[in-house]
Amino acid sequence: MQELITDPNLTGSLPADTQKKLRSIVEDINSISKSVFNNNDNDKDKECQSQTKLEEYTPYPGISRLTPSLYLCGAAAVVPAHLDKLGISCVVNVAPELPDTPLSSLSNPLYLRINAQDRAGVNLAAHFDEVADLIEEVRLSGGSTLVHCVAGVSRSASLCLAYLMKYGGMSLREAYTHVQSIRPQVRPNSGFFQQLREYEQELRGSCSVEMIYFASLDKEIPDILEPEYRAMEDFYQRYRSSLKKR
């Protein structure tokens, strides 16, 4: 995994003890980030290991293979020639602020454009069944689907999570853990997470992810994201404390 932050470029303008403290903070937060974002291999079951290795067979930077027939990416990674080589037969665009996705004239894939901004108040859940059913229909026909938004982090990731819950037999917690193990940057906004919780309740009769109040942000966040927020909060507290001691 890449380090959360890099070693600061200290030129000697700061006292030696302050430089040492700042480097110590960097080491601490990178150590925390590794424990937060990386799953220890001893804690992964064989199925999860197998699913994660699917990413090794995605040769195009920025395109993440979540299942043998489902891909997730940001808009910048969408290259028609790459989609042809991956056998993409359906593209779902969840970025109305962007132009239409450039599609291959050779494979002529199915194309669905979802009008949903990346804001917590947007009703993305209205599209969960539509997109999940389409992805499954394409899979059953022997094809593959690529879902993208601007960055492949919130909107498109949420739709993929909904599909994995509906047709992958996963809980929301399992689906998020699986997707994040392949694409670590995924982070649906809190509103979308709440909609996914409600969707899980509808599908399974229970919720595997709870919303908890996080005082530093003065808002609720999914409990599955708490370690990440705690790590960042600890870093900023250490950083502010070191500056006060200068």
Residue frames as qw, qx, qy, qz and C-alpha x, y, z in Angstrom:
[[0.000, 0.885, 0.465, 0.000, 0.00, 0.00, 0.00],
 [0.339, 0.581, -0.056, 0.738, 1.18, 3.55, -0.68],
 [0.304, -0.245, -0.527, 0.755, 2.03, 5.68, 2.32],
 [0.000, -0.837, -0.540, 0.091, -0.71, 8.04, 3.43],
 [0.071, 0.989, -0.116, -0.054, 1.79, 10.89, 3.55],
 [0.801, 0.365, -0.223, 0.419, 5.44, 11.11, 2.55],
 [0.620, -0.394, -0.217, 0.642, 8.41, 12.14, 4.60],
 [0.088, 0.973, 0.159, -0.138, 8.34, 15.95, 4.85],
 [0.661, 0.461, -0.030, 0.592, 11.02, 17.82, 2.92],
 [0.435, -0.871, -0.101, 0.203, 12.69, 19.63, 5.80],
 [0.579, 0.687, -0.106, 0.426, 15.36, 22.06, 4.73],
 [0.572, -0.052, -0.399, 0.715, 16.78, 22.93, 8.11],
 [0.107, -0.520, -0.056, -0.846, 14.59, 25.96, 8.66],
 [0.725, -0.569, -0.145, -0.362, 13.02, 24.22, 11.64],
 [0.333, -0.646, 0.640, -0.250, 14.82, 23.29, 14.86],
 [0.303, 0.273, -0.908, -0.097, 16.28, 19.78, 14.85],
 [0.182, 0.105, 0.874, -0.439, 13.97, 18.57, 17.62],
 [0.559, 0.424, 0.213, -0.680, 10.91, 19.84, 15.71],
 [0.515, 0.435, -0.607, -0.420, 12.06, 18.10, 12.53],
 [0.110, 0.141, -0.973, 0.144, 12.50, 14.89, 14.50],
 [0.364, 0.256, 0.666, -0.598, 8.99, 15.18, 15.96],
 [0.592, 0.470, -0.106, -0.646, 7.43, 15.84, 12.54],
 [0.427, 0.342, -0.803, -0.239, 9.17, 12.81, 11.06],
 [0.082, 0.004, 0.928, -0.363, 7.97, 10.76, 14.01],
 [0.519, 0.362, 0.367, -0.681, 4.40, 11.90, 13.34],
 [0.571, 0.452, -0.461, -0.507, 4.73, 10.91, 9.68],
 [0.246, 0.217, -0.945, 0.021, 5.98, 7.46, 10.67],
 [0.268, 0.143, 0.773, -0.557, 3.15, 7.06, 13.17],
 [0.592, 0.413, 0.164, -0.672, 0.37, 7.99, 10.77],
 [0.534, 0.413, -0.638, -0.371, 1.76, 5.81, 7.98],
 [0.076, 0.111, -0.967, 0.215, 1.97, 2.93, 10.41],
 [0.411, 0.283, 0.589, -0.635, -1.64, 3.55, 11.45],
 [0.587, 0.455, -0.191, -0.642, -2.80, 3.82, 7.86],
 [0.360, 0.297, -0.862, -0.200, -1.24, 0.50, 6.97],
 [0.066, 0.089, 0.927, -0.360, -3.03, -1.21, 9.83],
 [0.455, 0.403, 0.348, -0.714, -6.30, 0.47, 8.84],
 [0.591, 0.521, -0.250, -0.563, -6.26, -0.13, 5.11],
 [0.422, 0.365, -0.817, -0.148, -4.41, -3.45, 4.82],
 [0.902, -0.261, 0.067, -0.338, -5.97, -6.74, 5.82],
 [0.288, -0.537, 0.793, 0.014, -3.48, -9.18, 7.26],
 [0.532, 0.230, -0.713, -0.394, -3.24, -12.24, 5.03],
 [0.141, -0.004, -0.946, 0.293, -3.71, -14.47, 8.04],
 [0.301, 0.309, 0.545, -0.719, -7.10, -12.90, 8.62],
 [0.536, 0.347, -0.298, -0.709, -8.38, -13.41, 5.07],
 [0.786, 0.077, 0.599, -0.135, -10.19, -16.56, 4.11],
 [0.461, -0.057, 0.695, 0.548, -9.32, -18.28, 0.84],
 [0.326, 0.709, 0.598, 0.184, -12.36, -16.93, -1.00],
 [0.037, -0.967, -0.055, 0.244, -11.47, -13.33, -0.20],
 [0.408, -0.525, 0.528, 0.527, -7.87, -13.94, -1.30],
 [0.464, 0.269, 0.732, 0.421, -9.10, -15.36, -4.58],
 [0.204, 0.880, 0.428, 0.041, -11.41, -12.40, -5.18],
 [0.208, -0.885, 0.154, 0.388, -8.67, -9.90, -4.38],
 [0.494, -0.267, 0.623, 0.544, -6.30, -11.53, -6.86],
 [0.496, 0.674, 0.529, 0.142, -8.75, -10.69, -9.63],
 [0.033, 0.962, -0.052, -0.267, -7.20, -7.21, -9.61],
 [0.457, -0.464, 0.597, 0.469, -3.92, -8.74, -10.84],
 [0.443, 0.271, 0.747, 0.415, -5.66, -9.53, -14.10],
 [0.213, 0.923, 0.313, -0.061, -6.75, -5.96, -14.77],
 [0.688, 0.018, 0.132, 0.713, -3.81, -4.58, -16.76],
 [0.169, 0.654, 0.242, 0.696, -5.21, -1.08, -17.17],
 [0.242, -0.059, -0.486, 0.838, -4.43, 1.50, -14.46],
 [0.285, 0.004, 0.168, -0.944, -7.47, 2.85, -12.67],
 [0.727, -0.068, -0.386, -0.564, -9.85, 0.04, -13.67],
 [0.283, -0.296, 0.816, -0.408, -10.71, -2.28, -10.78],
 [0.563, -0.049, -0.730, -0.385, -12.16, -5.74, -11.35],
 [0.485, -0.332, 0.470, -0.658, -14.60, -6.49, -8.55],
 [0.795, 0.066, 0.575, -0.182, -15.96, -9.76, -9.95],
 [0.494, 0.002, 0.697, 0.519, -15.27, -11.63, -13.19],
 [0.226, 0.578, 0.624, 0.474, -18.01, -9.57, -14.85],
 [0.161, -0.945, -0.282, -0.038, -18.00, -6.24, -12.96],
 [0.574, 0.152, -0.085, 0.800, -15.51, -3.40, -13.24],
 [0.213, -0.917, -0.289, 0.174, -15.30, -0.07, -11.41],
 [0.576, 0.068, 0.075, 0.811, -13.33, 3.03, -12.36],
 [0.005, 0.699, 0.158, -0.697, -13.21, 6.80, -12.62],
 [0.588, 0.764, 0.176, -0.201, -13.94, 8.64, -15.84],
 [0.081, 0.822, -0.506, -0.248, -10.28, 9.26, -16.68],
 [0.407, -0.295, 0.857, 0.113, -9.63, 5.51, -16.95],
 [0.702, 0.460, 0.505, -0.201, -12.29, 4.93, -19.60],
 [0.061, 0.529, -0.600, -0.597, -10.51, 4.23, -22.88],
 [0.826, 0.284, -0.028, -0.486, -12.57, 2.52, -25.62],
 [0.606, 0.444, -0.659, -0.027, -9.68, 0.28, -26.70],
 [0.032, -0.280, 0.840, -0.464, -9.19, -0.91, -23.12],
 [0.654, 0.071, 0.411, -0.631, -12.88, -1.66, -22.72],
 [0.794, 0.371, -0.345, -0.336, -12.76, -3.75, -25.89],
 [0.427, 0.390, -0.793, 0.192, -9.84, -5.77, -24.57],
 [0.214, -0.127, 0.763, -0.596, -11.63, -6.32, -21.26],
 [0.140, -0.295, -0.900, -0.288, -14.76, -7.47, -23.06],
 [0.143, 0.321, 0.472, -0.809, -16.98, -4.73, -21.63],
 [0.024, 0.379, 0.781, 0.495, -20.46, -5.06, -23.12],
 [0.243, -0.830, -0.464, -0.193, -22.25, -2.57, -20.86],
 [0.348, 0.158, -0.278, 0.881, -21.23, 0.81, -19.44],
 [0.294, -0.814, -0.500, 0.007, -23.01, 2.65, -16.63],
 [0.315, 0.359, -0.121, 0.870, -22.12, 6.34, -16.29],
 [0.381, -0.749, -0.518, 0.157, -23.04, 7.98, -12.96],
 [0.365, -0.382, -0.018, 0.849, -21.55, 11.38, -13.68],
 [0.319, 0.800, 0.501, 0.085, -24.12, 13.75, -15.20],
 [0.116, -0.909, 0.104, 0.386, -21.65, 16.63, -14.88],
 [0.325, -0.399, 0.674, 0.530, -19.45, 14.96, -17.52],
 [0.534, 0.362, -0.426, -0.634, -20.04, 14.38, -21.23],
 [0.965, 0.042, 0.006, -0.257, -21.21, 10.97, -22.39],
 [0.670, -0.433, 0.567, 0.205, -18.71, 8.16, -21.91],
 [0.364, 0.578, -0.582, -0.441, -16.54, 7.53, -24.99],
 [0.842, -0.001, 0.500, -0.203, -17.64, 4.12, -26.26],
 [0.310, -0.253, 0.786, 0.471, -16.15, 1.68, -28.72],
 [0.603, 0.395, -0.178, -0.670, -17.67, 1.63, -32.18],
 [0.347, 0.264, -0.883, -0.174, -16.50, -1.97, -32.51],
 [0.120, -0.162, -0.939, 0.279, -18.22, -3.61, -29.54],
 [0.329, -0.394, -0.305, -0.802, -21.06, -1.06, -29.37],
 [0.213, -0.155, -0.852, 0.452, -21.79, -1.70, -25.66],
 [0.273, -0.759, -0.571, -0.151, -25.06, -1.04, -23.90],
 [0.262, 0.228, -0.247, 0.905, -25.02, 2.37, -22.27],
 [0.363, -0.753, -0.547, -0.048, -26.92, 3.65, -19.24],
 [0.217, 0.390, -0.215, 0.869, -26.52, 7.19, -17.92],
 [0.427, -0.620, -0.625, 0.209, -27.63, 7.83, -14.34],
 [0.037, 0.709, 0.007, 0.704, -28.46, 11.40, -13.31],
 [0.702, -0.657, -0.259, 0.093, -27.12, 11.56, -9.76],
 [0.161, 0.809, -0.358, 0.438, -24.78, 14.12, -8.21],
 [0.642, -0.023, -0.636, 0.427, -22.34, 13.13, -5.47],
 [0.215, -0.432, 0.285, -0.828, -24.26, 14.75, -2.63],
 [0.043, 0.012, 0.909, -0.413, -25.54, 13.11, 0.54],
 [0.453, 0.319, 0.426, -0.715, -29.11, 14.27, -0.12],
 [0.472, 0.319, -0.554, -0.608, -29.33, 12.72, -3.60],
 [0.837, -0.026, 0.403, -0.370, -31.62, 9.69, -3.88],
 [0.207, 0.480, -0.804, -0.283, -29.16, 7.24, -5.43],
 [0.386, 0.010, 0.887, -0.252, -31.19, 4.34, -4.00],
 [0.654, 0.501, 0.191, -0.534, -33.80, 4.95, -6.68],
 [0.581, 0.609, -0.478, -0.252, -31.30, 3.42, -9.12],
 [0.377, -0.440, 0.807, -0.117, -30.06, 0.47, -7.02],
 [0.732, 0.193, 0.636, -0.147, -32.41, -2.14, -8.47],
 [0.630, 0.750, -0.008, -0.200, -32.24, -0.79, -12.01],
 [0.228, 0.758, -0.610, -0.025, -28.45, -0.96, -12.14],
 [0.441, -0.327, 0.821, -0.153, -28.09, -4.20, -10.18],
 [0.779, 0.340, 0.482, -0.212, -30.62, -5.95, -12.42],
 [0.578, 0.778, -0.206, -0.137, -28.84, -4.69, -15.53],
 [0.032, -0.665, 0.745, -0.033, -25.42, -5.86, -14.31],
 [0.576, -0.098, 0.793, -0.172, -26.84, -9.30, -13.55],
 [0.758, 0.553, 0.255, -0.235, -28.64, -9.52, -16.88],
 [0.405, 0.790, -0.452, -0.085, -25.39, -8.70, -18.67],
 [0.268, -0.486, 0.825, -0.108, -23.53, -11.30, -16.62],
 [0.714, 0.143, 0.647, -0.225, -26.07, -13.99, -17.41],
 [0.711, 0.685, 0.056, -0.150, -25.71, -13.20, -21.10],
 [0.879, 0.057, 0.089, 0.466, -21.96, -13.74, -20.85],
 [0.327, 0.758, -0.008, 0.564, -20.97, -10.06, -20.83],
 [0.525, -0.282, -0.388, 0.703, -19.23, -7.68, -18.44],
 [0.055, -0.923, -0.313, -0.217, -20.24, -4.29, -17.06],
 [0.454, 0.080, -0.242, 0.854, -18.15, -1.24, -16.24],
 [0.228, -0.883, -0.410, -0.029, -19.59, 1.30, -13.78],
 [0.495, 0.065, -0.128, 0.857, -17.94, 4.70, -13.45],
 [0.079, -0.942, -0.298, 0.136, -18.50, 8.18, -12.05],
 [0.209, 0.935, -0.260, 0.117, -15.89, 10.95, -11.90],
 [0.056, -0.685, 0.697, -0.204, -13.44, 9.25, -9.54],
 [0.733, 0.006, -0.674, -0.095, -14.84, 5.77, -8.98],
 [0.163, 0.189, -0.694, 0.676, -15.08, 6.45, -5.26],
 [0.298, 0.108, 0.540, -0.779, -18.64, 7.29, -4.17],
 [0.672, 0.281, 0.036, -0.684, -21.51, 7.06, -6.67],
 [0.696, 0.329, -0.583, -0.257, -20.28, 4.24, -8.87],
 [0.177, 0.225, -0.889, 0.357, -18.92, 2.37, -5.85],
 [0.460, 0.040, 0.530, -0.711, -22.32, 2.61, -4.15],
 [0.781, 0.285, -0.164, -0.531, -24.06, 1.05, -7.16],
 [0.549, 0.329, -0.768, 0.025, -21.53, -1.77, -7.22],
 [0.094, -0.146, 0.805, -0.567, -22.10, -2.37, -3.50],
 [0.666, 0.143, 0.247, -0.689, -25.85, -2.57, -4.11],
 [0.756, 0.328, -0.475, -0.309, -25.25, -5.18, -6.83],
 [0.341, 0.292, -0.852, 0.270, -22.99, -7.27, -4.60],
 [0.342, -0.035, 0.662, -0.666, -25.64, -7.25, -1.90],
 [0.732, 0.248, 0.098, -0.626, -28.50, -8.14, -4.21],
 [0.887, 0.357, -0.229, -0.182, -26.82, -10.72, -6.43],
 [0.427, 0.523, -0.679, 0.287, -23.51, -11.49, -4.72],
 [0.775, -0.403, -0.487, 0.000, -25.03, -12.75, -1.48],
 [0.470, 0.110, -0.418, 0.770, -22.98, -10.29, 0.57],
 [0.259, -0.811, -0.420, 0.314, -23.91, -8.11, 3.49],
 [0.204, 0.963, -0.022, 0.172, -23.07, -4.43, 3.16],
 [0.458, -0.770, 0.433, 0.099, -20.08, -4.89, 5.46],
 [0.769, -0.056, 0.563, 0.297, -18.82, -7.84, 3.41],
 [0.574, 0.707, 0.309, 0.274, -19.38, -6.03, 0.13],
 [0.004, 0.984, -0.162, 0.077, -17.57, -2.89, 1.29],
 [0.599, -0.587, 0.514, 0.179, -14.66, -4.90, 2.70],
 [0.768, 0.222, 0.515, 0.311, -14.36, -6.80, -0.59],
 [0.433, 0.841, 0.183, 0.266, -14.49, -3.70, -2.79],
 [0.184, -0.949, 0.255, -0.033, -12.10, -1.74, -0.59],
 [0.746, -0.367, 0.487, 0.268, -9.59, -4.61, -0.62],
 [0.661, 0.378, 0.460, 0.456, -9.43, -4.18, -4.40],
 [0.214, 0.663, 0.166, 0.698, -9.94, -0.42, -4.66],
 [0.445, -0.319, -0.550, 0.631, -8.82, 1.13, -1.34],
 [0.041, 0.016, -0.032, 0.999, -9.97, 4.65, -2.20],
 [0.303, -0.493, -0.658, -0.483, -13.69, 3.81, -2.31],
 [0.109, -0.247, -0.606, 0.748, -15.73, 5.83, 0.16],
 [0.098, -0.635, -0.621, -0.449, -19.44, 6.44, -0.51],
 [0.098, -0.401, 0.234, -0.880, -20.65, 9.61, 1.16],
 [0.148, 0.024, 0.801, -0.580, -22.62, 9.23, 4.38],
 [0.613, 0.254, 0.123, -0.738, -25.96, 9.76, 2.65],
 [0.675, 0.304, -0.582, -0.336, -25.27, 6.94, 0.19],
 [0.206, 0.165, -0.914, 0.308, -24.10, 4.69, 3.03],
 [0.396, 0.113, 0.575, -0.707, -27.37, 5.30, 4.83],
 [0.716, 0.322, -0.164, -0.598, -29.29, 4.41, 1.64],
 [0.524, 0.300, -0.795, -0.057, -27.22, 1.25, 1.30],
 [0.093, -0.071, 0.836, -0.536, -28.06, 0.36, 4.90],
 [0.599, 0.235, 0.304, -0.703, -31.75, 0.75, 4.15],
 [0.684, 0.376, -0.485, -0.396, -31.32, -1.35, 1.00],
 [0.273, 0.231, -0.912, 0.202, -29.62, -4.08, 3.04],
 [0.352, 0.067, 0.660, -0.661, -32.48, -3.99, 5.53],
 [0.701, 0.335, -0.039, -0.628, -34.89, -4.43, 2.64],
 [0.630, 0.390, -0.643, -0.193, -32.90, -7.30, 1.12],
 [0.484, 0.152, -0.814, 0.282, -31.77, -9.16, 4.23],
 [0.595, -0.653, -0.419, -0.210, -33.95, -7.94, 7.07],
 [0.652, -0.652, -0.073, 0.380, -30.98, -6.60, 9.04],
 [0.296, 0.921, -0.199, 0.158, -28.14, -4.08, 8.83],
 [0.886, -0.089, -0.152, 0.429, -24.48, -5.04, 9.14],
 [0.397, 0.240, -0.107, 0.879, -23.23, -1.42, 9.24],
 [0.243, -0.785, -0.503, 0.268, -24.25, 1.13, 11.86],
 [0.218, 0.740, 0.025, 0.636, -24.16, 4.91, 11.64],
 [0.599, -0.507, -0.377, 0.492, -22.32, 6.45, 14.58],
 [0.006, 0.996, 0.061, 0.069, -21.84, 10.07, 15.66],
 [0.735, 0.081, -0.084, 0.668, -18.31, 11.36, 15.10],
 [0.249, -0.850, -0.264, 0.382, -17.78, 14.45, 17.23],
 [0.389, -0.382, 0.304, 0.781, -14.86, 15.87, 15.27],
 [0.077, 0.184, 0.632, 0.749, -17.00, 16.11, 12.14],
 [0.344, 0.207, 0.404, -0.822, -20.24, 16.80, 14.01],
 [0.702, 0.223, -0.284, -0.614, -22.04, 14.23, 11.89],
 [0.871, -0.111, 0.453, -0.154, -22.82, 10.54, 11.63],
 [0.310, 0.569, -0.703, -0.295, -20.47, 8.23, 9.77],
 [0.924, -0.002, -0.331, -0.193, -20.62, 4.49, 9.02],
 [0.696, -0.632, 0.340, -0.011, -18.92, 2.52, 11.77],
 [0.913, 0.163, 0.207, 0.311, -16.89, 0.67, 9.14],
 [0.460, 0.707, -0.044, 0.535, -15.11, 3.97, 8.33],
 [0.487, -0.871, 0.012, -0.063, -14.41, 4.94, 11.94],
 [0.800, -0.324, 0.169, 0.475, -10.83, 3.55, 12.01],
 [0.524, 0.446, 0.235, 0.687, -9.89, 5.71, 9.03],
 [0.116, -0.866, -0.128, -0.469, -11.34, 8.85, 10.60],
 [0.702, -0.703, 0.026, 0.113, -9.73, 8.05, 13.96],
 [0.781, -0.032, 0.166, 0.602, -6.33, 7.63, 12.30],
 [0.309, 0.605, 0.189, 0.709, -6.63, 10.96, 10.53],
 [0.391, -0.868, -0.115, -0.284, -7.90, 12.69, 13.67],
 [0.797, -0.503, 0.056, 0.330, -4.94, 11.32, 15.64],
 [0.647, 0.237, 0.176, 0.703, -2.53, 12.57, 12.99],
 [0.072, 0.749, 0.162, 0.638, -3.93, 16.10, 12.97],
 [0.591, -0.800, -0.070, -0.081, -3.92, 16.24, 16.76],
 [0.805, -0.285, 0.114, 0.508, -0.28, 15.18, 16.84],
 [0.486, 0.443, 0.220, 0.720, 0.57, 17.65, 14.10],
 [0.171, -0.854, -0.145, -0.470, -1.17, 20.58, 15.83],
 [0.726, -0.676, -0.013, 0.129, 0.47, 19.62, 19.13],
 [0.759, -0.039, 0.130, 0.637, 3.93, 19.61, 17.55],
 [0.268, 0.641, 0.188, 0.695, 3.37, 23.08, 16.08],
 [0.417, -0.863, -0.125, -0.256, 2.34, 24.48, 19.44],
 [0.795, -0.512, 0.068, 0.317, 5.63, 23.28, 20.95],
 [0.656, 0.467, 0.073, 0.588, 7.75, 25.12, 18.40]]
